């Protein structure tokens, strides 16, 4: 997951490949709670790993539920309809799929509980659910604003003889919460009556389907009356698999509809989800087809290709796909006229007021937008604009607007707080970058060159981490090549030059959090020895190896961007880099820094001796015929003699921001 303040997505030109979806959030948290309330042990396969499921699992553990996790599998030892711990303080983040059903379940089980979340959760209404539970005799108090979390739950006196009335026009999660909780107390038939139109019906269908899997057959009369039969009791199905998330699939369905073909990869294939999914958002494919997408569906996969272009404008009632409809709002940017999304009032009580949020961010890109209480009309931009997208701590806003990077003006898009996708799809951006393509020149590069011991490697690594970019330590490349050659049994000599060059072109080198990997082998310390340095010098004398390493270094220019450090990054390897820095310091300051490094490793040295060596090396590097050490003509000079690493990083980031169109 990108844990950065913002993520700049370069202009994208094509897409193709296969995507493996995370498990459905809606199914995951429902299944976890059902497994916890059941008798027996339930093994949940393909469970979503996200913020929402994490808070649900933590809450179940606090309530005394046995939980074992192993990757995407969780084993839940059910409580058998009773909370082992009758007193707990539960923090539920911004997970409505945890807050609402746990409120209902705990109110019926009885005990002393406090439920709270992030500030936004305390702005999301829960009053209609609380009112319905109070009809049953549940004791629930508001600890803050009336009608909103946080809540205090106490043991009440239940009365189950009258129908329970709950509003259906605010959130379907209120009805879902009652349906999940009421089997715990079904000593007689229990009736639920929905007041008003039930919105987001597909999510209620998911609930009914899963209840049936756990032994509860709910009877219903249309969408207005539901009956929990007397004697209902949860029974574990033993094993249950979580479908891929249909809401998350919407971004890749849209991607296939928007993006041009990428080389020999024709379209986007989504695995783990088929047209027969129990999730309502699977009907997003109908909307995408209406806009022109070509979609081939099977039982467990979807393949999407661009069809009509530009996309066709739509006017659609989106009550059946409330979450996925947000993706349509961004697809509308590429349509042949205004598109209107109707019956989306539920957007206003989600992680943020999504109607207002989408309207604001779409306008930033140049679109004309009309918003109403329950609709949104989007007219595509006449002139696209580069924009920083505020995400409102809403995962779906972040994922939707990544698709704006396909704009015809070839402008980048900045996603603020990209880590918010952790709520449902932590690896969303990584998955996106695996299947999208762009021209190499559109992938931004920052080059930080400089003499030995200038701190360029450390500064470059930190800058890369702050931006979420790839990192290239060019100084390590010859050392790694020499190591790989020796491990392959190749003598570092002219006779093996061709073989070593072929090896160098395909070295599986990765730089991760200060560590250097050759494949799965951590070679950070191995390549820093004196012997490794001597072998690197011998390798660098082989002309075809040097050329091969240039090609290899070019291969590090990958989405979303690259920070490269060395001596000739800005002059030879990436002469078209968006920003070039020549980082230097006085020989005395560099000698003092190197001296501290050597002393910390127990190596004896003098500052004067180190300074003499550095000055001699500078002279050699600046006078060598091939790629001499010098600033690029358009490089910014940064003397960090008196600067800390953090101050140097701040200077580089400030210079970088000055090159951005935001």
C-alpha positions in Angstrom: 0.0 0.0 0.0 1.2 3.5 -0.8 1.8 5.1 2.6 2.6 8.6 1.2 1.0 12.1 1.6 0.1 12.0 -2.1 0.6 9.9 -5.2 1.1 11.4 -8.6 -0.2 9.2 -11.4 1.4 10.1 -14.7 -0.7 10.3 -17.9 -1.6 6.8 -18.9 -2.1 5.6 -22.5 -3.2 1.9 -22.4 -4.0 -1.1 -20.4 -4.1 -4.9 -20.6 -3.6 -7.9 -18.3 -5.1 -9.8 -15.5 -6.3 -8.6 -12.1 -6.9 -10.7 -9.0 -9.5 -9.0 -6.8 -9.4 -8.8 -3.0 -12.4 -10.4 -1.2 -15.7 -8.5 -1.0 -15.8 -6.2 2.0 -19.6 -6.5 2.3 -19.3 -10.3 2.3 -16.2 -10.5 4.5 -17.5 -8.6 7.5 -21.0 -10.2 7.3 -19.4 -13.7 7.2 -17.0 -12.9 10.1 -20.0 -11.8 12.3 -22.1 -14.7 11.3 -19.3 -17.1 12.0 -18.8 -15.5 15.4 -22.5 -15.8 16.3 -22.7 -19.4 15.2 -22.1 -22.7 17.0 -19.0 -24.5 15.8 -15.9 -23.6 13.8 -16.0 -21.7 10.5 -13.1 -21.5 8.1 -13.3 -18.4 6.0 -11.3 -18.5 2.7 -10.3 -15.6 0.5 -11.1 -13.1 3.3 -10.4 -9.4 2.5 -7.4 -8.0 4.3 -8.4 -4.4 4.9 -8.9 -1.8 7.6 -12.6 -2.7 7.9 -12.0 -6.4 8.4 -9.2 -5.7 10.8 -11.4 -3.8 13.1 -14.1 -6.5 12.9 -11.6 -9.2 13.8 -10.2 -7.1 16.6 -13.8 -6.6 18.0 -14.6 -10.3 17.8 -11.4 -11.1 19.7 -12.4 -8.6 22.4 -15.8 -10.3 22.7 -14.1 -13.6 23.4 -14.3 -15.2 20.0 -11.5 -17.5 18.9 -9.8 -16.1 15.8 -6.8 -17.6 13.9 -5.5 -15.9 10.8 -3.3 -17.4 8.1 -2.9 -15.2 5.1 -6.4 -14.8 3.5 -7.9 -17.5 5.6 -9.4 -17.0 9.0 -10.7 -19.7 11.4 -13.5 -18.5 13.7 -14.6 -20.4 16.8 -18.2 -19.3 17.2 -19.7 -17.9 20.4 -22.9 -19.9 20.0 -25.1 -16.9 20.3 -23.6 -15.4 23.4 -20.8 -13.0 24.1 -18.1 -14.5 26.3 -17.0 -11.0 27.3 -20.1 -9.1 28.5 -18.1 -5.8 28.8 -15.9 -4.2 26.2 -14.9 -0.9 24.6 -14.8 -1.4 20.8 -13.1 0.9 18.4 -14.5 0.4 14.9 -12.7 3.0 12.8 -14.8 4.1 9.8 -16.3 0.6 9.2 -20.1 0.9 8.8 -20.2 -2.8 8.1 -18.9 -3.3 11.6 -20.5 -0.5 13.6 -24.2 -1.1 12.5 -24.4 -5.0 12.8 -22.3 -5.1 16.0 -24.6 -2.4 17.6 -27.6 -4.6 16.9 -26.0 -7.9 17.9 -24.6 -6.6 21.2 -27.8 -4.8 22.1 -29.7 -8.1 21.8 -27.1 -10.2 23.5 -26.9 -7.8 26.5 -23.9 -6.5 28.4 -22.0 -3.3 28.9 -20.4 -2.1 25.7 -19.1 1.2 24.2 -18.7 1.5 20.4 -16.8 4.4 18.8 -14.8 5.1 15.6 -13.1 7.9 13.7 -14.6 11.4 13.7 -16.3 10.7 10.4 -18.0 7.6 11.9 -19.4 9.9 14.5 -21.0 11.9 11.7 -22.7 8.9 10.1 -26.3 8.5 11.2 -27.3 5.5 13.2 -30.5 6.9 14.9 -33.0 4.8 12.8 -31.3 1.6 13.8 -31.1 2.7 17.5 -34.8 3.6 17.3 -35.7 0.2 15.9 -33.7 -1.6 18.6 -35.3 0.5 21.3 -38.7 -0.7 20.1 -37.5 -4.1 21.2 -36.5 -2.9 24.6 -32.8 -2.6 24.0 -30.9 -0.1 26.2 -28.7 2.2 24.0 -27.5 5.7 24.9 -25.7 8.2 22.8 -22.4 9.3 24.2 -22.2 12.4 21.9 -24.6 13.9 19.4 -28.1 12.4 19.3 -28.6 10.0 16.4 -24.8 9.3 15.9 -22.1 7.2 17.4 -20.4 6.8 19.8 -22.8 4.5 21.6 -23.2 3.0 25.1 -25.1 -0.3 25.1 -26.6 -1.9 28.3 -28.7 -4.9 29.0 -32.4 -4.2 28.3 -35.7 -5.9 28.7 -36.7 -7.4 25.3 -40.2 -7.4 23.9 -40.6 -9.3 20.6 -44.4 -9.3 20.1 -44.8 -6.2 17.9 -43.3 -5.7 14.4 -40.1 -3.8 14.3 -40.2 -0.7 12.1 -37.1 0.6 10.5 -36.6 3.3 7.8 -35.2 2.0 4.5 -34.5 5.3 2.8 -31.3 6.2 4.7 -29.1 3.1 4.7 -29.7 -0.6 3.9 -27.1 -1.4 6.7 -29.8 -0.7 9.3 -32.0 -3.5 7.9 -29.0 -5.7 7.5 -28.0 -5.2 11.1 -31.4 -6.3 12.3 -31.5 -9.3 10.0 -28.1 -10.4 11.3 -28.9 -9.9 15.0 -32.5 -11.0 15.4 -32.0 -14.8 15.0 -30.1 -14.6 18.3 -33.5 -14.0 20.1 -36.0 -15.7 17.8 -38.0 -17.5 20.4 -41.0 -16.6 18.3 -41.5 -15.2 14.8 -40.0 -11.7 14.6 -41.3 -9.3 12.0 -39.5 -6.3 10.5 -41.4 -3.7 8.6 -39.5 -1.3 6.3 -40.8 2.3 6.3 -40.4 4.0 3.0 -38.5 2.8 0.0 -35.6 0.4 0.7 -32.5 1.7 -0.9 -29.4 -0.3 -1.8 -31.5 -3.5 -2.1 -28.6 -5.6 -3.5 -26.8 -5.4 -0.2 -29.8 -6.8 1.6 -29.8 -9.6 -0.9 -26.2 -10.4 0.1 -27.4 -10.5 3.7 -30.3 -12.9 3.0 -28.1 -15.1 0.9 -25.4 -15.4 3.6 -28.1 -15.9 6.4 -29.3 -18.9 4.4 -25.7 -20.3 4.3 -25.7 -20.1 8.1 -29.0 -21.8 8.5 -31.4 -18.9 8.7 -34.3 -18.9 6.1 -35.8 -15.4 6.3 -39.3 -15.0 4.8 -40.1 -11.8 3.0 -43.0 -10.0 1.4 -41.5 -7.9 -1.3 -39.0 -5.4 0.2 -41.4 -4.1 2.9 -41.8 -7.0 5.4 -39.3 -9.6 6.6 -39.9 -12.5 9.1 -37.3 -14.3 11.2 -38.9 -17.7 11.9 -39.2 -18.9 15.5 -36.5 -21.3 16.5 -33.9 -19.8 14.1 -30.4 -20.7 15.2 -27.1 -20.1 13.6 -25.1 -23.1 12.3 -21.7 -22.9 10.9 -21.4 -24.1 7.2 -17.8 -25.3 8.1 -16.1 -23.7 5.1 -17.1 -20.6 3.2 -15.4 -18.7 0.4 -15.5 -14.9 -0.1 -16.1 -13.7 -3.6 -13.9 -11.1 -5.2 -15.2 -7.6 -4.4 -17.7 -6.5 -7.1 -17.4 -2.8 -6.1 -13.6 -3.0 -6.5 -14.1 -4.7 -9.9 -15.8 -1.6 -11.1 -12.5 0.3 -11.4 -11.0 -2.4 -13.6 -14.2 -2.8 -15.7 -14.1 1.0 -16.3 -10.3 0.7 -17.0 -11.0 -1.9 -19.8 -13.7 0.4 -21.2 -11.6 3.5 -21.2 -8.0 2.3 -22.0 -6.6 1.7 -25.5 -5.0 -1.7 -26.1 -1.6 -2.1 -24.6 0.7 -4.0 -27.1 -0.4 -7.6 -27.4 -2.6 -7.5 -24.3 -6.1 -6.9 -25.5 -8.3 -5.9 -22.6 -8.5 -6.5 -18.8 -9.4 -9.9 -17.3 -10.7 -9.9 -13.8 -10.4 -13.3 -12.0 -12.4 -14.3 -8.9 -15.7 -12.8 -9.9 -18.3 -13.8 -12.4 -21.7 -12.6 -13.7 -23.5 -14.9 -11.3 -22.1 -13.1 -8.2 -24.4 -12.6 -5.2 -23.2 -9.0 -5.0 -25.5 -6.3 -6.4 -22.6 -4.3 -7.8 -22.0 -7.0 -10.4 -24.7 -5.2 -12.3 -22.2 -2.5 -12.9 -21.3 -4.5 -16.0 -24.8 -3.6 -17.5 -24.0 0.1 -17.0 -20.5 -0.3 -18.5 -22.0 -2.2 -21.5 -24.6 0.6 -21.9 -21.7 3.1 -22.1 -20.0 1.0 -24.8 -17.7 -1.5 -23.1 -17.3 -5.0 -24.6 -17.6 -7.5 -21.7 -17.3 -11.3 -21.9 -18.4 -13.0 -18.6 -18.0 -16.5 -17.2 -18.8 -18.1 -13.9 -15.5 -16.8 -12.3 -14.1 -14.1 -14.6 -14.8 -11.1 -16.6 -12.9 -9.8 -19.7 -13.4 -6.1 -20.6 -12.3 -4.3 -23.8 -12.9 -0.9 -25.2 -15.8 -0.7 -27.5 -17.5 2.5 -28.3 -15.2 5.6 -28.1 -15.9 8.1 -26.8 -18.1 6.3 -24.3 -21.8 6.8 -24.6 -23.5 9.2 -22.2 -26.1 7.6 -19.9 -29.1 8.6 -17.7 -29.5 5.9 -15.1 -31.2 5.0 -11.9 -28.2 3.7 -9.8 -30.1 2.5 -6.6 -29.1 -1.0 -7.5 -25.3 -0.2 -7.6 -24.8 2.5 -5.0 -21.0 2.1 -4.5 -20.0 1.1 -8.0 -22.0 4.1 -9.4 -19.3 6.4 -8.3 -17.1 4.8 -11.0 -19.7 5.8 -13.6 -19.2 9.4 -12.5 -15.6 9.3 -13.6 -16.3 7.3 -16.7 -18.7 10.1 -17.6 -15.6 12.3 -18.2 -15.0 10.3 -21.3 -18.6 10.2 -22.6 -20.0 11.9 -25.7 -22.3 14.2 -23.7 -23.8 14.8 -20.2 -24.5 11.7 -18.1 -26.9 11.7 -15.1 -26.8 9.3 -12.2 -30.1 9.2 -10.2 -31.4 7.8 -7.0 -28.0 8.1 -5.2 -29.1 9.8 -2.0 -27.4 7.2 0.1 -24.0 8.6 -1.1 -24.5 11.5 1.3 -24.3 9.2 4.4 -21.3 7.1 3.4 -17.6 7.6 4.3 -18.1 11.2 3.2 -20.9 13.1 1.5 -20.0 11.5 -1.8 -22.3 13.5 -4.0 -20.7 16.8 -2.8 -17.2 15.2 -2.9 -17.5 13.8 -6.4 -19.0 17.1 -7.8 -16.1 19.1 -6.3 -13.3 16.9 -7.6 -14.9 16.4 -11.0 -15.0 20.2 -11.4 -11.3 20.4 -10.6 -10.6 18.3 -13.7 -12.6 20.7 -15.9 -16.0 18.9 -15.9 -19.3 20.8 -15.5 -21.3 19.2 -12.7 -24.9 19.7 -11.5 -25.7 18.1 -8.1 -29.0 17.5 -6.5 -30.2 15.8 -3.3 -30.1 12.4 -5.0 -28.6 12.9 -8.5 -25.4 14.0 -10.3 -25.1 15.2 -13.9 -21.6 15.2 -15.3 -20.6 17.0 -18.6 -17.1 16.1 -19.9 -14.4 18.7 -19.8 -13.9 21.0 -22.8 -10.4 21.5 -21.5 -8.9 19.1 -19.0 -7.0 20.4 -16.0 -4.3 18.8 -13.9 -5.6 18.6 -10.3 -4.8 17.3 -6.8 -7.8 15.1 -5.9 -8.9 15.4 -2.3 -10.0 12.0 -1.1 -11.9 12.8 2.1 -10.6 9.6 3.7 -12.8 7.8 1.3 -11.3 4.8 -0.5 -13.7 4.9 -3.4 -13.0 8.5 -4.2 -9.2 7.7 -4.4 -9.8 4.6 -6.7 -12.3 6.3 -9.0 -10.2 9.3 -9.8 -7.1 7.2 -10.6 -8.9 6.6 -13.9 -8.7 10.3 -14.8 -5.1 9.7 -15.7 -6.3 8.5 -19.1 -7.3 12.1 -20.0 -6.5 13.1 -23.6 -4.6 16.1 -22.5 -1.9 13.8 -21.1 -2.0 15.5 -17.7 -1.0 13.7 -14.5 -3.4 13.3 -11.6 -2.5 13.7 -7.9 -4.3 11.5 -5.4 -4.1 13.0 -1.9 -3.8 10.5 1.0 -3.7 7.3 -1.2 -3.4 5.2 1.9 -7.2 5.5 2.4 -7.7 2.6 -0.1 -6.6 0.4 2.8 -10.3 0.3 3.9 -11.1 -2.2 1.1 -8.3 -2.6 -1.4 -4.8 -2.0 0.2 -2.9 -3.0 -3.0 -5.2 -1.1 -5.4 -2.5 1.2 -6.9 0.0 -1.6 -7.1 -2.6 -3.7 -9.0 -3.4 -0.8 -11.3 0.2 -0.2 -12.2 0.7 -3.8 -13.1 -1.9 -3.6 -15.9 -1.6 0.0 -17.2 1.0 1.4 -19.6 2.3 4.7 -20.7 5.2 6.1 -22.8 8.6 6.0 -21.0 8.9 9.8 -21.5 5.7 10.3 -19.4 7.1 8.4 -16.4 8.8 11.1 -14.2 12.4 10.7 -13.2 14.4 12.6 -10.5 18.1 12.3 -10.8 20.4 13.0 -7.9 24.1 12.9 -8.9 27.1 13.9 -6.9 30.5 12.9 -5.7 31.3 10.1 -3.2 30.0 10.6 0.3 27.8 13.5 -0.7 24.8 11.7 0.8 23.1 11.3 -2.6 22.1 7.7 -2.0 20.5 8.4 1.3 18.7 11.5 0.1 17.5 9.7 -3.0 16.1 6.8 -1.1 14.2 9.0 1.3 12.8 11.1 -1.6 11.7 7.9 -3.4 9.9 6.7 -0.3 8.1 10.1 0.3 6.8 10.1 -3.3 6.1 6.4 -3.6 8.5 6.1 -6.5 10.9 3.3 -7.4 14.6 3.8 -6.3 17.7 3.1 -8.3 21.1 3.0 -6.6 23.3 3.0 -9.7 26.5 2.7 -7.7 25.4 -0.7 -6.6 24.8 -2.1 -10.1 28.4 -3.0 -11.0 28.9 -4.6 -7.6 25.7 -6.7 -8.0 26.8 -7.6 -11.6 30.1 -8.8 -10.3 28.5 -10.8 -7.5 26.0 -12.4 -9.9 28.7 -13.3 -12.4 30.8 -15.1 -9.6 27.7 -16.9 -8.4 27.0 -18.0 -12.0 30.6 -19.4 -12.3 31.8 -16.7 -14.7 35.3 -15.4 -14.5 35.4 -11.6 -14.6 37.6 -11.3 -17.6 37.2 -10.2 -21.3 36.7 -13.8 -22.4 33.4 -13.9 -20.5 32.3 -10.4 -21.4 29.4 -11.4 -23.6 28.1 -13.9 -21.0 28.3 -11.3 -18.2 26.6 -8.7 -20.4 23.7 -11.1 -21.1 23.5 -11.7 -17.3 23.5 -8.0 -16.5 20.6 -7.3 -18.8 18.3 -9.5 -16.8 19.5 -9.0 -13.2 16.5 -9.2 -10.8 17.6 -6.3 -8.7 15.3 -4.6 -6.2 15.9 -1.7 -3.7 13.5 -1.9 -0.8 13.7 0.2 2.4 17.5 0.5 2.3 18.1 -3.1 1.5 19.4 -4.4 -1.9 18.0 -7.7 -3.2 19.3 -9.9 -6.0 16.2 -12.0 -6.6 15.2 -13.1 -3.1 18.8 -12.8 -1.8 19.6 -9.8 0.4 23.0 -8.7 -0.8 23.2 -5.4 1.0 26.2 -6.3 3.1 27.7 -8.7 0.6 28.3 -6.1 -2.1 29.9 -3.5 0.3 33.1 -5.5 1.0 36.5 -4.5 -0.3 36.6 -7.6 -2.5 33.2 -6.7 -4.0 34.5 -3.2 -4.8 37.5 -4.6 -6.6 35.3 -7.0 -8.6 33.0 -4.1 -9.5 36.0 -2.2 -11.0 36.9 -5.2 -13.1 33.4 -5.5 -14.4 33.1 -1.8 -15.2 36.1 -2.2 -17.6 34.0 -4.4 -19.9 32.4 -2.1 -22.5 29.4 -4.4 -23.4 28.7 -4.9 -19.7 28.5 -1.1 -19.3 26.0 -0.9 -22.2 23.9 -3.7 -20.7 23.7 -2.0 -17.4 22.5 1.2 -19.1 19.6 -0.9 -20.5 19.0 -2.4 -17.1 18.9 1.0 -15.5 16.4 2.3 -18.1 14.2 -0.6 -17.0 13.8 1.0 -13.6 11.8 3.7 -15.2 8.4 2.3 -14.2 5.1 3.7 -12.9 4.5 5.8 -11.0 8.1 7.2 -11.2 11.8 6.8 -10.4 14.4 8.5 -8.2 17.9 7.5 -9.4 21.2 8.4 -7.7 24.7 8.1 -9.1 27.3 10.1 -11.0 25.9 10.2 -14.5 22.1 9.7 -14.0 21.3 13.2 -15.3 24.0 13.5 -17.9 24.0 10.0 -19.5 21.3 7.6 -18.3 18.2 9.9 -18.0 19.0 13.1 -19.9 15.3 13.9 -20.1 14.7 13.6 -16.4 12.0 16.0 -15.1 14.4 17.1 -12.3 18.1 16.9 -12.0 20.0 17.6 -8.7 23.7 17.8 -8.3 24.3 17.2 -4.6 27.7 18.0 -3.2 29.5 19.1 -0.1 33.0 20.2 0.7 35.6 17.4 0.9 36.1 18.1 4.6 32.4 17.6 5.4 32.2 14.5 3.3 35.3 13.1 5.0 33.8 13.7 8.4 30.6 11.9 7.3 32.6 8.9 6.0 34.7 8.8 9.1 31.6 8.4 11.3 30.4 5.6 9.1 33.7 3.7 9.3 34.1 4.2 13.0 30.6 2.9 13.6 31.6 -0.3 11.8 34.8 -0.6 13.8 37.1 0.4 10.9 40.1 2.6 11.9 40.6 5.7 9.8 41.6 9.4 10.0 39.6 12.3 8.6 42.6 13.7 6.9 43.3 10.4 5.2 39.7 10.0 4.1 39.6 13.6 2.8 42.8 12.9 0.7 41.2 9.8 -0.8 38.0 11.6 -1.6 39.8 14.4 -3.3 41.8 12.0 -5.4 38.7 10.0 -6.3 36.9 13.3 -7.3 39.8 14.1 -9.6 39.6 10.7 -11.3 35.8 10.8 -11.6 35.8 14.2 -13.1 38.6 13.5 -15.6 37.5 10.1 -16.9 36.6 9.8 -20.6 33.4 7.9 -20.2 30.6 9.7 -18.3 32.8 12.1 -16.3 31.4 13.4 -13.0 29.8 16.7 -13.7 26.5 18.5 -13.2 24.0 18.2 -16.1 23.6 21.6 -17.8 20.1 21.9 -16.4 20.8 20.5 -12.9 20.0 22.3 -9.7 23.1 22.6 -7.5 22.6 21.7 -3.9 25.5 22.1 -1.4 24.5 20.1 1.7 27.6 20.7 3.7 25.6 22.4 6.4 22.3 20.5 5.9 20.9 17.4 7.6 19.5 14.6 5.5 16.0 15.8 6.3 16.8 19.3 5.2 18.3 18.1 2.0 15.2 15.9 1.3 13.0 19.0 1.9 15.0 21.0 -0.6 14.7 18.3 -3.2 10.9 17.9 -2.6 10.5 21.6 -2.9 12.3 21.7 -6.2 10.2 18.7 -7.4 7.0 20.4 -6.5 8.0 23.5 -8.6 8.0 21.2 -11.7 4.5 19.8 -11.1 1.4 21.3 -12.7 -0.7 21.2 -9.5 
